[in-house]
Amino acid sequence: MEVIALLALTARTELFPTLAATGLSPSQIVLLVVILGLSAAMILSARRRRSRDGHSPRAYAREQVARLREEAEVKEDLEAVLG
């Protein structure tokens, strides 16, 4: 209940004159703030999870370069053996 009261306080039109000019009611402003906060939290969580798991584009590029190097080494070894 305190959270709702705090959000209602932050949504007062005197504190955000730009939002007051849009004609939104205080409850709509609170809803907008909550949605933006949840969206930001989800985006940050997804970024942390992706970087922690190693599925970043940089990690993928490193894996591909390592695979290509290994293939080149195998090819060189086969050419040396076959002469």
PyMOL Python script that loads the backbone (N, CA, C, O; Angstrom):
from pymol import cmd

cmd.read_pdbstr("""\
ATOM      1  N   MET A   1       0.816  -1.185   0.000  1.00  0.00           N
ATOM      2  CA  MET A   1       0.000   0.000   0.000  1.00  0.00           C
ATOM      3  C   MET A   1       0.864   1.255   0.000  1.00  0.00           C
ATOM      4  O   MET A   1       0.521   2.261  -0.621  1.00  0.00           O
ATOM      5  N   GLU A   2       2.013   1.178   0.721  1.00  0.00           N
ATOM      6  CA  GLU A   2       2.909   2.328   0.758  1.00  0.00           C
ATOM      7  C   GLU A   2       3.500   2.619  -0.616  1.00  0.00           C
ATOM      8  O   GLU A   2       3.749   3.772  -0.966  1.00  0.00           O
ATOM      9  N   VAL A   3       3.723   1.546  -1.398  1.00  0.00           N
ATOM     10  CA  VAL A   3       4.288   1.723  -2.736  1.00  0.00           C
ATOM     11  C   VAL A   3       3.328   2.506  -3.614  1.00  0.00           C
ATOM     12  O   VAL A   3       3.746   3.395  -4.356  1.00  0.00           O
ATOM     13  N   ILE A   4       2.064   2.186  -3.536  1.00  0.00           N
ATOM     14  CA  ILE A   4       1.061   2.892  -4.339  1.00  0.00           C
ATOM     15  C   ILE A   4       0.989   4.358  -3.926  1.00  0.00           C
ATOM     16  O   ILE A   4       0.882   5.247  -4.770  1.00  0.00           O
ATOM     17  N   ALA A   5       1.048   4.598  -2.620  1.00  0.00           N
ATOM     18  CA  ALA A   5       1.017   5.981  -2.145  1.00  0.00           C
ATOM     19  C   ALA A   5       2.250   6.738  -2.618  1.00  0.00           C
ATOM     20  O   ALA A   5       2.162   7.906  -2.996  1.00  0.00           O
ATOM     21  N   LEU A   6       3.411   6.063  -2.597  1.00  0.00           N
ATOM     22  CA  LEU A   6       4.642   6.701  -3.061  1.00  0.00           C
ATOM     23  C   LEU A   6       4.573   6.992  -4.552  1.00  0.00           C
ATOM     24  O   LEU A   6       4.989   8.063  -4.994  1.00  0.00           O
ATOM     25  N   LEU A   7       4.051   6.049  -5.332  1.00  0.00           N
ATOM     26  CA  LEU A   7       3.912   6.283  -6.766  1.00  0.00           C
ATOM     27  C   LEU A   7       2.923   7.400  -7.056  1.00  0.00           C
ATOM     28  O   LEU A   7       3.127   8.194  -7.974  1.00  0.00           O
ATOM     29  N   ALA A   8       1.856   7.460  -6.277  1.00  0.00           N
ATOM     30  CA  ALA A   8       0.881   8.539  -6.475  1.00  0.00           C
ATOM     31  C   ALA A   8       1.516   9.880  -6.163  1.00  0.00           C
ATOM     32  O   ALA A   8       1.222  10.878  -6.821  1.00  0.00           O
ATOM     33  N   LEU A   9       2.388   9.911  -5.160  1.00  0.00           N
ATOM     34  CA  LEU A   9       3.078  11.152  -4.818  1.00  0.00           C
ATOM     35  C   LEU A   9       4.002  11.586  -5.951  1.00  0.00           C
ATOM     36  O   LEU A   9       4.066  12.770  -6.284  1.00  0.00           O
ATOM     37  N   THR A  10       4.721  10.626  -6.548  1.00  0.00           N
ATOM     38  CA  THR A  10       5.643  10.983  -7.634  1.00  0.00           C
ATOM     39  C   THR A  10       4.903  11.355  -8.900  1.00  0.00           C
ATOM     40  O   THR A  10       5.461  12.019  -9.773  1.00  0.00           O
ATOM     41  N   ALA A  11       3.654  10.936  -9.012  1.00  0.00           N
ATOM     42  CA  ALA A  11       2.889  11.229 -10.218  1.00  0.00           C
ATOM     43  C   ALA A  11       2.138  12.559 -10.136  1.00  0.00           C
ATOM     44  O   ALA A  11       1.381  12.905 -11.043  1.00  0.00           O
ATOM     45  N   ARG A  12       2.343  13.279  -9.080  1.00  0.00           N
ATOM     46  CA  ARG A  12       1.652  14.566  -8.955  1.00  0.00           C
ATOM     47  C   ARG A  12       2.048  15.467 -10.106  1.00  0.00           C
ATOM     48  O   ARG A  12       3.209  15.502 -10.514  1.00  0.00           O
ATOM     49  N   THR A  13       1.118  16.161 -10.601  1.00  0.00           N
ATOM     50  CA  THR A  13       1.339  16.968 -11.800  1.00  0.00           C
ATOM     51  C   THR A  13       2.294  18.127 -11.553  1.00  0.00           C
ATOM     52  O   THR A  13       2.914  18.612 -12.500  1.00  0.00           O
ATOM     53  N   GLU A  14       2.433  18.585 -10.314  1.00  0.00           N
ATOM     54  CA  GLU A  14       3.375  19.677 -10.054  1.00  0.00           C
ATOM     55  C   GLU A  14       4.819  19.216 -10.219  1.00  0.00           C
ATOM     56  O   GLU A  14       5.694  20.008 -10.568  1.00  0.00           O
ATOM     57  N   LEU A  15       5.062  17.936  -9.966  1.00  0.00           N
ATOM     58  CA  LEU A  15       6.424  17.427 -10.059  1.00  0.00           C
ATOM     59  C   LEU A  15       6.838  17.163 -11.507  1.00  0.00           C
ATOM     60  O   LEU A  15       8.024  17.220 -11.831  1.00  0.00           O
ATOM     61  N   PHE A  16       5.883  16.880 -12.367  1.00  0.00           N
ATOM     62  CA  PHE A  16       6.174  16.589 -13.766  1.00  0.00           C
ATOM     63  C   PHE A  16       5.318  17.470 -14.664  1.00  0.00           C
ATOM     64  O   PHE A  16       4.291  17.017 -15.170  1.00  0.00           O
ATOM     65  N   PRO A  17       5.716  18.708 -14.870  1.00  0.00           N
ATOM     66  CA  PRO A  17       4.878  19.601 -15.677  1.00  0.00           C
ATOM     67  C   PRO A  17       4.700  19.116 -17.116  1.00  0.00           C
ATOM     68  O   PRO A  17       3.667  19.393 -17.726  1.00  0.00           O
ATOM     69  N   THR A  18       5.667  18.411 -17.665  1.00  0.00           N
ATOM     70  CA  THR A  18       5.540  17.903 -19.030  1.00  0.00           C
ATOM     71  C   THR A  18       4.428  16.867 -19.111  1.00  0.00           C
ATOM     72  O   THR A  18       3.639  16.862 -20.055  1.00  0.00           O
ATOM     73  N   LEU A  19       4.372  15.983 -18.106  1.00  0.00           N
ATOM     74  CA  LEU A  19       3.309  14.990 -18.081  1.00  0.00           C
ATOM     75  C   LEU A  19       1.955  15.638 -17.828  1.00  0.00           C
ATOM     76  O   LEU A  19       0.937  15.172 -18.340  1.00  0.00           O
ATOM     77  N   ALA A  20       1.937  16.704 -17.045  1.00  0.00           N
ATOM     78  CA  ALA A  20       0.682  17.393 -16.779  1.00  0.00           C
ATOM     79  C   ALA A  20       0.131  18.003 -18.060  1.00  0.00           C
ATOM     80  O   ALA A  20      -1.083  18.080 -18.246  1.00  0.00           O
ATOM     81  N   ALA A  21       1.016  18.432 -18.935  1.00  0.00           N
ATOM     82  CA  ALA A  21       0.588  19.058 -20.179  1.00  0.00           C
ATOM     83  C   ALA A  21      -0.041  18.041 -21.129  1.00  0.00           C
ATOM     84  O   ALA A  21      -0.766  18.430 -22.044  1.00  0.00           O
ATOM     85  N   THR A  22       0.219  16.751 -20.935  1.00  0.00           N
ATOM     86  CA  THR A  22      -0.344  15.730 -21.816  1.00  0.00           C
ATOM     87  C   THR A  22      -1.803  15.459 -21.512  1.00  0.00           C
ATOM     88  O   THR A  22      -2.511  14.886 -22.341  1.00  0.00           O
ATOM     89  N   GLY A  23      -2.265  15.858 -20.342  1.00  0.00           N
ATOM     90  CA  GLY A  23      -3.653  15.635 -19.977  1.00  0.00           C
ATOM     91  C   GLY A  23      -3.912  14.277 -19.357  1.00  0.00           C
ATOM     92  O   GLY A  23      -5.065  13.861 -19.237  1.00  0.00           O
ATOM     93  N   LEU A  24      -2.855  13.577 -18.959  1.00  0.00           N
ATOM     94  CA  LEU A  24      -3.032  12.270 -18.323  1.00  0.00           C
ATOM     95  C   LEU A  24      -3.463  12.451 -16.873  1.00  0.00           C
ATOM     96  O   LEU A  24      -3.043  13.395 -16.204  1.00  0.00           O
ATOM     97  N   SER A  25      -4.294  11.548 -16.397  1.00  0.00           N
ATOM     98  CA  SER A  25      -4.697  11.585 -14.994  1.00  0.00           C
ATOM     99  C   SER A  25      -3.552  11.026 -14.146  1.00  0.00           C
ATOM    100  O   SER A  25      -2.688  10.324 -14.671  1.00  0.00           O
ATOM    101  N   PRO A  26      -3.532  11.327 -12.844  1.00  0.00           N
ATOM    102  CA  PRO A  26      -2.467  10.796 -11.977  1.00  0.00           C
ATOM    103  C   PRO A  26      -2.388   9.274 -11.995  1.00  0.00           C
ATOM    104  O   PRO A  26      -1.291   8.719 -11.939  1.00  0.00           O
ATOM    105  N   SER A  27      -3.510   8.599 -12.069  1.00  0.00           N
ATOM    106  CA  SER A  27      -3.462   7.133 -12.098  1.00  0.00           C
ATOM    107  C   SER A  27      -2.844   6.628 -13.402  1.00  0.00           C
ATOM    108  O   SER A  27      -2.151   5.611 -13.407  1.00  0.00           O
ATOM    109  N   GLN A  28      -3.090   7.330 -14.501  1.00  0.00           N
ATOM    110  CA  GLN A  28      -2.461   6.942 -15.760  1.00  0.00           C
ATOM    111  C   GLN A  28      -0.954   7.180 -15.713  1.00  0.00           C
ATOM    112  O   GLN A  28      -0.181   6.398 -16.265  1.00  0.00           O
ATOM    113  N   ILE A  29      -0.547   8.239 -15.066  1.00  0.00           N
ATOM    114  CA  ILE A  29       0.888   8.525 -14.930  1.00  0.00           C
ATOM    115  C   ILE A  29       1.560   7.454 -14.083  1.00  0.00           C
ATOM    116  O   ILE A  29       2.658   7.001 -14.406  1.00  0.00           O
ATOM    117  N   VAL A  30       0.900   7.048 -12.994  1.00  0.00           N
ATOM    118  CA  VAL A  30       1.444   5.980 -12.144  1.00  0.00           C
ATOM    119  C   VAL A  30       1.570   4.700 -12.958  1.00  0.00           C
ATOM    120  O   VAL A  30       2.593   4.020 -12.879  1.00  0.00           O
ATOM    121  N   LEU A  31       0.562   4.362 -13.728  1.00  0.00           N
ATOM    122  CA  LEU A  31       0.608   3.166 -14.563  1.00  0.00           C
ATOM    123  C   LEU A  31       1.753   3.253 -15.567  1.00  0.00           C
ATOM    124  O   LEU A  31       2.447   2.263 -15.794  1.00  0.00           O
ATOM    125  N   LEU A  32       1.958   4.405 -16.162  1.00  0.00           N
ATOM    126  CA  LEU A  32       3.044   4.610 -17.111  1.00  0.00           C
ATOM    127  C   LEU A  32       4.402   4.421 -16.445  1.00  0.00           C
ATOM    128  O   LEU A  32       5.293   3.783 -17.005  1.00  0.00           O
ATOM    129  N   VAL A  33       4.554   4.981 -15.242  1.00  0.00           N
ATOM    130  CA  VAL A  33       5.817   4.842 -14.507  1.00  0.00           C
ATOM    131  C   VAL A  33       6.075   3.382 -14.165  1.00  0.00           C
ATOM    132  O   VAL A  33       7.206   2.911 -14.287  1.00  0.00           O
ATOM    133  N   VAL A  34       5.051   2.665 -13.741  1.00  0.00           N
ATOM    134  CA  VAL A  34       5.205   1.244 -13.386  1.00  0.00           C
ATOM    135  C   VAL A  34       5.583   0.429 -14.619  1.00  0.00           C
ATOM    136  O   VAL A  34       6.474  -0.417 -14.549  1.00  0.00           O
ATOM    137  N   ILE A  35       4.921   0.672 -15.736  1.00  0.00           N
ATOM    138  CA  ILE A  35       5.223  -0.074 -16.961  1.00  0.00           C
ATOM    139  C   ILE A  35       6.645   0.207 -17.421  1.00  0.00           C
ATOM    140  O   ILE A  35       7.361  -0.717 -17.808  1.00  0.00           O
ATOM    141  N   LEU A  36       7.064   1.458 -17.385  1.00  0.00           N
ATOM    142  CA  LEU A  36       8.434   1.787 -17.793  1.00  0.00           C
ATOM    143  C   LEU A  36       9.460   1.152 -16.864  1.00  0.00           C
ATOM    144  O   LEU A  36      10.499   0.670 -17.317  1.00  0.00           O
ATOM    145  N   GLY A  37       9.172   1.152 -15.566  1.00  0.00           N
ATOM    146  CA  GLY A  37      10.087   0.526 -14.602  1.00  0.00           C
ATOM    147  C   GLY A  37      10.206  -0.971 -14.816  1.00  0.00           C
ATOM    148  O   GLY A  37      11.310  -1.515 -14.793  1.00  0.00           O
ATOM    149  N   LEU A  38       9.088  -1.639 -15.022  1.00  0.00           N
ATOM    150  CA  LEU A  38       9.115  -3.084 -15.272  1.00  0.00           C
ATOM    151  C   LEU A  38       9.831  -3.407 -16.582  1.00  0.00           C
ATOM    152  O   LEU A  38      10.577  -4.383 -16.666  1.00  0.00           O
ATOM    153  N   SER A  39       9.600  -2.586 -17.593  1.00  0.00           N
ATOM    154  CA  SER A  39      10.282  -2.808 -18.875  1.00  0.00           C
ATOM    155  C   SER A  39      11.784  -2.676 -18.723  1.00  0.00           C
ATOM    156  O   SER A  39      12.538  -3.498 -19.245  1.00  0.00           O
ATOM    157  N   ALA A  40      12.226  -1.652 -18.015  1.00  0.00           N
ATOM    158  CA  ALA A  40      13.660  -1.453 -17.801  1.00  0.00           C
ATOM    159  C   ALA A  40      14.253  -2.617 -17.008  1.00  0.00           C
ATOM    160  O   ALA A  40      15.349  -3.083 -17.321  1.00  0.00           O
ATOM    161  N   ALA A  41      13.547  -3.085 -15.998  1.00  0.00           N
ATOM    162  CA  ALA A  41      14.040  -4.210 -15.199  1.00  0.00           C
ATOM    163  C   ALA A  41      14.150  -5.478 -16.041  1.00  0.00           C
ATOM    164  O   ALA A  41      15.113  -6.232 -15.898  1.00  0.00           O
ATOM    165  N   MET A  42      13.182  -5.718 -16.912  1.00  0.00           N
ATOM    166  CA  MET A  42      13.231  -6.913 -17.759  1.00  0.00           C
ATOM    167  C   MET A  42      14.376  -6.832 -18.760  1.00  0.00           C
ATOM    168  O   MET A  42      15.051  -7.832 -19.004  1.00  0.00           O
ATOM    169  N   ILE A  43      14.602  -5.673 -19.336  1.00  0.00           N
ATOM    170  CA  ILE A  43      15.690  -5.513 -20.302  1.00  0.00           C
ATOM    171  C   ILE A  43      17.034  -5.714 -19.626  1.00  0.00           C
ATOM    172  O   ILE A  43      17.900  -6.403 -20.167  1.00  0.00           O
ATOM    173  N   LEU A  44      17.222  -5.125 -18.453  1.00  0.00           N
ATOM    174  CA  LEU A  44      18.490  -5.287 -17.736  1.00  0.00           C
ATOM    175  C   LEU A  44      18.702  -6.736 -17.324  1.00  0.00           C
ATOM    176  O   LEU A  44      19.820  -7.245 -17.400  1.00  0.00           O
ATOM    177  N   SER A  45      17.648  -7.398 -16.891  1.00  0.00           N
ATOM    178  CA  SER A  45      17.756  -8.800 -16.502  1.00  0.00           C
ATOM    179  C   SER A  45      18.153  -9.671 -17.697  1.00  0.00           C
ATOM    180  O   SER A  45      18.996 -10.559 -17.568  1.00  0.00           O
ATOM    181  N   ALA A  46      17.555  -9.419 -18.840  1.00  0.00           N
ATOM    182  CA  ALA A  46      17.885 -10.200 -20.039  1.00  0.00           C
ATOM    183  C   ALA A  46      19.329  -9.956 -20.464  1.00  0.00           C
ATOM    184  O   ALA A  46      20.014 -10.889 -20.883  1.00  0.00           O
ATOM    185  N   ARG A  47      19.789  -8.741 -20.363  1.00  0.00           N
ATOM    186  CA  ARG A  47      21.185  -8.444 -20.723  1.00  0.00           C
ATOM    187  C   ARG A  47      22.153  -9.171 -19.802  1.00  0.00           C
ATOM    188  O   ARG A  47      23.132  -9.759 -20.260  1.00  0.00           O
ATOM    189  N   ARG A  48      21.874  -9.128 -18.494  1.00  0.00           N
ATOM    190  CA  ARG A  48      22.762  -9.813 -17.546  1.00  0.00           C
ATOM    191  C   ARG A  48      22.774 -11.317 -17.801  1.00  0.00           C
ATOM    192  O   ARG A  48      23.831 -11.947 -17.779  1.00  0.00           O
ATOM    193  N   ARG A  49      21.605 -11.882 -18.041  1.00  0.00           N
ATOM    194  CA  ARG A  49      21.511 -13.319 -18.272  1.00  0.00           C
ATOM    195  C   ARG A  49      22.263 -13.711 -19.537  1.00  0.00           C
ATOM    196  O   ARG A  49      22.964 -14.723 -19.557  1.00  0.00           O
ATOM    197  N   ARG A  50      22.122 -12.912 -20.594  1.00  0.00           N
ATOM    198  CA  ARG A  50      22.782 -13.215 -21.862  1.00  0.00           C
ATOM    199  C   ARG A  50      24.300 -13.124 -21.715  1.00  0.00           C
ATOM    200  O   ARG A  50      25.021 -13.983 -22.223  1.00  0.00           O
ATOM    201  N   SER A  51      24.787 -12.105 -21.032  1.00  0.00           N
ATOM    202  CA  SER A  51      26.236 -11.956 -20.892  1.00  0.00           C
ATOM    203  C   SER A  51      26.803 -13.024 -19.953  1.00  0.00           C
ATOM    204  O   SER A  51      27.933 -13.476 -20.138  1.00  0.00           O
ATOM    205  N   ARG A  52      26.026 -13.422 -18.954  1.00  0.00           N
ATOM    206  CA  ARG A  52      26.488 -14.446 -18.018  1.00  0.00           C
ATOM    207  C   ARG A  52      26.552 -15.811 -18.696  1.00  0.00           C
ATOM    208  O   ARG A  52      27.460 -16.592 -18.412  1.00  0.00           O
ATOM    209  N   ASP A  53      25.622 -16.110 -19.571  1.00  0.00           N
ATOM    210  CA  ASP A  53      25.581 -17.392 -20.251  1.00  0.00           C
ATOM    211  C   ASP A  53      26.619 -17.495 -21.361  1.00  0.00           C
ATOM    212  O   ASP A  53      26.906 -18.593 -21.837  1.00  0.00           O
ATOM    213  N   GLY A  54      27.177 -16.379 -21.774  1.00  0.00           N
ATOM    214  CA  GLY A  54      28.178 -16.402 -22.824  1.00  0.00           C
ATOM    215  C   GLY A  54      27.601 -16.428 -24.220  1.00  0.00           C
ATOM    216  O   GLY A  54      28.307 -16.784 -25.164  1.00  0.00           O
ATOM    217  N   HIS A  55      26.360 -16.071 -24.384  1.00  0.00           N
ATOM    218  CA  HIS A  55      25.730 -16.086 -25.692  1.00  0.00           C
ATOM    219  C   HIS A  55      25.780 -14.721 -26.361  1.00  0.00           C
ATOM    220  O   HIS A  55      24.882 -14.354 -27.118  1.00  0.00           O
ATOM    221  N   SER A  56      26.826 -13.986 -26.076  1.00  0.00           N
ATOM    222  CA  SER A  56      26.948 -12.670 -26.687  1.00  0.00           C
ATOM    223  C   SER A  56      27.519 -12.826 -28.096  1.00  0.00           C
ATOM    224  O   SER A  56      28.120 -13.856 -28.402  1.00  0.00           O
ATOM    225  N   PRO A  57      27.346 -11.851 -28.934  1.00  0.00           N
ATOM    226  CA  PRO A  57      27.915 -11.920 -30.284  1.00  0.00           C
ATOM    227  C   PRO A  57      29.440 -12.065 -30.267  1.00  0.00           C
ATOM    228  O   PRO A  57      30.007 -12.737 -31.129  1.00  0.00           O
ATOM    229  N   ARG A  58      30.089 -11.453 -29.312  1.00  0.00           N
ATOM    230  CA  ARG A  58      31.552 -11.577 -29.219  1.00  0.00           C
ATOM    231  C   ARG A  58      31.970 -13.011 -28.899  1.00  0.00           C
ATOM    232  O   ARG A  58      32.925 -13.530 -29.477  1.00  0.00           O
ATOM    233  N   ALA A  59      31.242 -13.652 -27.969  1.00  0.00           N
ATOM    234  CA  ALA A  59      31.568 -15.035 -27.619  1.00  0.00           C
ATOM    235  C   ALA A  59      31.350 -15.948 -28.822  1.00  0.00           C
ATOM    236  O   ALA A  59      32.145 -16.856 -29.065  1.00  0.00           O
ATOM    237  N   TYR A  60      30.289 -15.714 -29.565  1.00  0.00           N
ATOM    238  CA  TYR A  60      30.022 -16.508 -30.759  1.00  0.00           C
ATOM    239  C   TYR A  60      31.139 -16.330 -31.793  1.00  0.00           C
ATOM    240  O   TYR A  60      31.588 -17.305 -32.396  1.00  0.00           O
ATOM    241  N   ALA A  61      31.580 -15.100 -31.994  1.00  0.00           N
ATOM    242  CA  ALA A  61      32.649 -14.829 -32.957  1.00  0.00           C
ATOM    243  C   ALA A  61      33.942 -15.524 -32.519  1.00  0.00           C
ATOM    244  O   ALA A  61      34.655 -16.095 -33.345  1.00  0.00           O
ATOM    245  N   ARG A  62      34.239 -15.472 -31.217  1.00  0.00           N
ATOM    246  CA  ARG A  62      35.451 -16.154 -30.720  1.00  0.00           C
ATOM    247  C   ARG A  62      35.380 -17.655 -30.963  1.00  0.00           C
ATOM    248  O   ARG A  62      36.374 -18.268 -31.352  1.00  0.00           O
ATOM    249  N   GLU A  63      34.218 -18.249 -30.738  1.00  0.00           N
ATOM    250  CA  GLU A  63      34.051 -19.688 -30.975  1.00  0.00           C
ATOM    251  C   GLU A  63      34.247 -20.025 -32.453  1.00  0.00           C
ATOM    252  O   GLU A  63      34.880 -21.028 -32.780  1.00  0.00           O
ATOM    253  N   GLN A  64      33.716 -19.208 -33.330  1.00  0.00           N
ATOM    254  CA  GLN A  64      33.855 -19.460 -34.763  1.00  0.00           C
ATOM    255  C   GLN A  64      35.306 -19.338 -35.209  1.00  0.00           C
ATOM    256  O   GLN A  64      35.778 -20.151 -36.004  1.00  0.00           O
ATOM    257  N   VAL A  65      36.014 -18.339 -34.709  1.00  0.00           N
ATOM    258  CA  VAL A  65      37.425 -18.168 -35.067  1.00  0.00           C
ATOM    259  C   VAL A  65      38.237 -19.358 -34.569  1.00  0.00           C
ATOM    260  O   VAL A  65      39.099 -19.862 -35.288  1.00  0.00           O
ATOM    261  N   ALA A  66      37.971 -19.808 -33.350  1.00  0.00           N
ATOM    262  CA  ALA A  66      38.688 -20.966 -32.807  1.00  0.00           C
ATOM    263  C   ALA A  66      38.402 -22.213 -33.638  1.00  0.00           C
ATOM    264  O   ALA A  66      39.312 -22.998 -33.903  1.00  0.00           O
ATOM    265  N   ARG A  67      37.151 -22.404 -34.051  1.00  0.00           N
ATOM    266  CA  ARG A  67      36.797 -23.563 -34.873  1.00  0.00           C
ATOM    267  C   ARG A  67      37.514 -23.522 -36.216  1.00  0.00           C
ATOM    268  O   ARG A  67      38.018 -24.543 -36.685  1.00  0.00           O
ATOM    269  N   LEU A  68      37.560 -22.339 -36.840  1.00  0.00           N
ATOM    270  CA  LEU A  68      38.245 -22.209 -38.128  1.00  0.00           C
ATOM    271  C   LEU A  68      39.745 -22.470 -38.007  1.00  0.00           C
ATOM    272  O   LEU A  68      40.348 -23.068 -38.898  1.00  0.00           O
ATOM    273  N   ARG A  69      40.341 -22.026 -36.913  1.00  0.00           N
ATOM    274  CA  ARG A  69      41.776 -22.298 -36.688  1.00  0.00           C
ATOM    275  C   ARG A  69      42.028 -23.789 -36.547  1.00  0.00           C
ATOM    276  O   ARG A  69      42.985 -24.323 -37.108  1.00  0.00           O
ATOM    277  N   GLU A  70      41.153 -24.466 -35.786  1.00  0.00           N
ATOM    278  CA  GLU A  70      41.313 -25.915 -35.609  1.00  0.00           C
ATOM    279  C   GLU A  70      41.178 -26.639 -36.942  1.00  0.00           C
ATOM    280  O   GLU A  70      41.939 -27.564 -37.224  1.00  0.00           O
ATOM    281  N   GLU A  71      40.221 -26.229 -37.762  1.00  0.00           N
ATOM    282  CA  GLU A  71      40.050 -26.852 -39.069  1.00  0.00           C
ATOM    283  C   GLU A  71      41.275 -26.628 -39.951  1.00  0.00           C
ATOM    284  O   GLU A  71      41.693 -27.533 -40.673  1.00  0.00           O
ATOM    285  N   ALA A  72      41.851 -25.429 -39.896  1.00  0.00           N
ATOM    286  CA  ALA A  72      43.041 -25.138 -40.690  1.00  0.00           C
ATOM    287  C   ALA A  72      44.220 -25.992 -40.225  1.00  0.00           C
ATOM    288  O   ALA A  72      45.006 -26.462 -41.048  1.00  0.00           O
ATOM    289  N   GLU A  73      44.349 -26.194 -38.911  1.00  0.00           N
ATOM    290  CA  GLU A  73      45.428 -27.030 -38.385  1.00  0.00           C
ATOM    291  C   GLU A  73      45.261 -28.483 -38.826  1.00  0.00           C
ATOM    292  O   GLU A  73      46.237 -29.135 -39.196  1.00  0.00           O
ATOM    293  N   VAL A  74      44.039 -28.986 -38.789  1.00  0.00           N
ATOM    294  CA  VAL A  74      43.780 -30.362 -39.227  1.00  0.00           C
ATOM    295  C   VAL A  74      44.116 -30.507 -40.708  1.00  0.00           C
ATOM    296  O   VAL A  74      44.716 -31.501 -41.120  1.00  0.00           O
ATOM    297  N   LYS A  75      43.730 -29.520 -41.502  1.00  0.00           N
ATOM    298  CA  LYS A  75      44.012 -29.562 -42.935  1.00  0.00           C
ATOM    299  C   LYS A  75      45.521 -29.573 -43.189  1.00  0.00           C
ATOM    300  O   LYS A  75      46.007 -30.331 -44.028  1.00  0.00           O
ATOM    301  N   GLU A  76      46.259 -28.732 -42.465  1.00  0.00           N
ATOM    302  CA  GLU A  76      47.716 -28.693 -42.610  1.00  0.00           C
ATOM    303  C   GLU A  76      48.347 -30.032 -42.215  1.00  0.00           C
ATOM    304  O   GLU A  76      49.265 -30.516 -42.878  1.00  0.00           O
ATOM    305  N   ASP A  77      47.843 -30.620 -41.132  1.00  0.00           N
ATOM    306  CA  ASP A  77      48.362 -31.910 -40.688  1.00  0.00           C
ATOM    307  C   ASP A  77      48.098 -32.985 -41.744  1.00  0.00           C
ATOM    308  O   ASP A  77      48.981 -33.793 -42.034  1.00  0.00           O
ATOM    309  N   LEU A  78      46.913 -33.004 -42.312  1.00  0.00           N
ATOM    310  CA  LEU A  78      46.587 -33.994 -43.356  1.00  0.00           C
ATOM    311  C   LEU A  78      47.457 -33.792 -44.583  1.00  0.00           C
ATOM    312  O   LEU A  78      47.921 -34.769 -45.170  1.00  0.00           O
ATOM    313  N   GLU A  79      47.689 -32.552 -44.985  1.00  0.00           N
ATOM    314  CA  GLU A  79      48.554 -32.285 -46.146  1.00  0.00           C
ATOM    315  C   GLU A  79      49.981 -32.728 -45.870  1.00  0.00           C
ATOM    316  O   GLU A  79      50.665 -33.227 -46.764  1.00  0.00           O
ATOM    317  N   ALA A  80      50.429 -32.547 -44.639  1.00  0.00           N
ATOM    318  CA  ALA A  80      51.796 -32.958 -44.301  1.00  0.00           C
ATOM    319  C   ALA A  80      51.914 -34.476 -44.323  1.00  0.00           C
ATOM    320  O   ALA A  80      52.935 -35.002 -44.764  1.00  0.00           O
ATOM    321  N   VAL A  81      50.888 -35.197 -43.854  1.00  0.00           N
ATOM    322  CA  VAL A  81      50.921 -36.641 -43.824  1.00  0.00           C
ATOM    323  C   VAL A  81      50.828 -37.208 -45.233  1.00  0.00           C
ATOM    324  O   VAL A  81      51.545 -38.149 -45.573  1.00  0.00           O
ATOM    325  N   LEU A  82      49.949 -36.641 -46.054  1.00  0.00           N
ATOM    326  CA  LEU A  82      49.759 -37.148 -47.401  1.00  0.00           C
ATOM    327  C   LEU A  82      50.868 -36.714 -48.339  1.00  0.00           C
ATOM    328  O   LEU A  82      51.052 -37.299 -49.406  1.00  0.00           O
ATOM    329  N   GLY A  83      51.593 -35.705 -47.949  1.00  0.00           N
ATOM    330  CA  GLY A  83      52.759 -35.256 -48.607  1.00  0.00           C
ATOM    331  C   GLY A  83      52.723 -34.649 -49.895  1.00  0.00           C
ATOM    332  O   GLY A  83      53.766 -34.273 -50.429  1.00  0.00           O
TER     333      GLY A  83
END
""", "prot")
cmd.dss("prot")
cmd.show_as("cartoon", "prot")
cmd.util.cbc("prot")
cmd.orient("prot")
